[in-house]
Structures are given as C-alpha cells and as structure tokens.
Amino acid sequence: MSSQFITVLLWAAALSTGLISGVYFAFSTFIMQSFRSIDATHAITSMQAINDVILRSLFMPLFFGSSIISVLLMLAAFFQWGEAGAGLMLIAGAVYFIGMFVCTAVFNVPLNNLLAKQDLANTAPNITEAQDVWARYLKDWTRWNHLRTVCSLVSCALCIWGLSH
C-alpha cells in the first residue's frame, strides 16, 4: 500500500472525524442542555424535527463516509503491520468505528426511534408517558453522545498524530 494512499486516508479520517466530533460536541455541550431548560413537549417536538432533517442532510454522507474510512484505516493498518504508524491507524479506526458507529447504531438510533413514536398531538391523556420518555431520552441519549464525541475526537487526534510522524 503506497504511503501516498495512507496519507490521503489519514487526512480524510482526520477531517471527517473532526467534523463529526464537532457536531456531537455541539449537541453535548449546548443543544441538549437547551432542550433540558424548556418544556418537554417542545423539546420532544424539536428533537423529532432535528432527527427527521438530519436523515436528509449532508450529515448522513459524512456519517457513513467517516465510518467507511475508519474501516479502511483498520484494513490499511493490517496491510502495513510492522511499519511505523500502523498501530495508530488500527486504534484510530477501531475507536471511531466502535465508539461512534456502533454506539450510534446500538444506543442512539433506538432512542431516536422511541422518541419518534411520541405523537404529542394524540397523546394528551398520556402526556406523562411522553414526559417520562423524554426524561430517559435526554439522560441516556446525551450520555451516549458524550461517548461518540470523545471517540470521534480521539480518533481525529490519533490521525493527526499519525500524519505528523
């Protein structure tokens, strides 16, 4: 595998994981905190709208593209095993794929799906149930988002470190 390919792969990984970590950082540090400060019904409606829009946004190609790049990093590391930087590439790819992609699929997406089922227009008698779902969502989704943020940032830093050596 050429060193030029490895360099391009590391740059692509650093940039894409950095962008993703910024999005997750925004959610962890102020978006979810803002939702915590407003009425649960408004917060649910707002998060449902975000979840609908994000699926049709440029975030999705970035999300899947960065995940594919992380797998390519791991594969490249195996093909380059024994050469300088192979371990960094393996760790960067694994941290990102497991800590971001798998975490999203196993934890955040099911929580998003549960939130999407909350039909506030037709649940007036069951508003307490929706508020309970929101309280759980806010706590659990944000906790997993913190993990995604950290893993994305760690992967980005490892890729940058790999580029500097």
Residue, then its C-alpha position, 0 to 999 in steps of 0.5 A: m500500500s503506497s504511503q501516498f494512499i495512507t496519507v490521503l486516508l489519514w487526512a480524510a479520517a482526520l477531517s471527517t472525524g473532526l467534523i463529526s466530533g464537532v457536531y456531537f460536541a455541539f449537541s453535548t455541550f449546548i443543544m441538549q442542555s437547551f432542550r433540558s431548560i424548556d418544556a418537554t413537549h417542545a423539546i420532544t417536538s424539536m428533537q423529532a424535527i432535528n432527527d427527521v432533517i438530519l436523515r436528509s442532510l449532508f450529515m448522513p454522507l459524512f456519517f457513513g463516509s467517516s465510518i467507511i474510512s475508519v474501516l479502511l484505516m483498520l484494513a490499511a493498518f493490517f496491510q502495513w503491520g510492522e511499519a511505523g504508524a500502523g498501530l495508530m491507524l488500527i486504534a484510530g479506526a477501531v475507536y471511531f468505528i466502535g465508539m461512534f458507529v456502533c454506539t450510534a447504531v446500538f444506543n442512539v438510533p433506538l432512542n431516536n426511534l422511541l422518541a419518534k413514536q411520541d405523537l404529542a398531538n394524540t397523546a394528551p391523556n398520556i402526556t406523562e408517558a411522553q414526559d417520562v420518555w423524554a426524561r430517559y431520552l435526554k439522560d441516556w441519549t446525551r450520555w451516549n453522545h458524550l461517548r461518540t464525541v470523545c471517540s470521534l475526537v480521539s480518533c481525529a487526534l490519533c490521525i493527526w498524530g499519525l500524519s505528523h510522524 
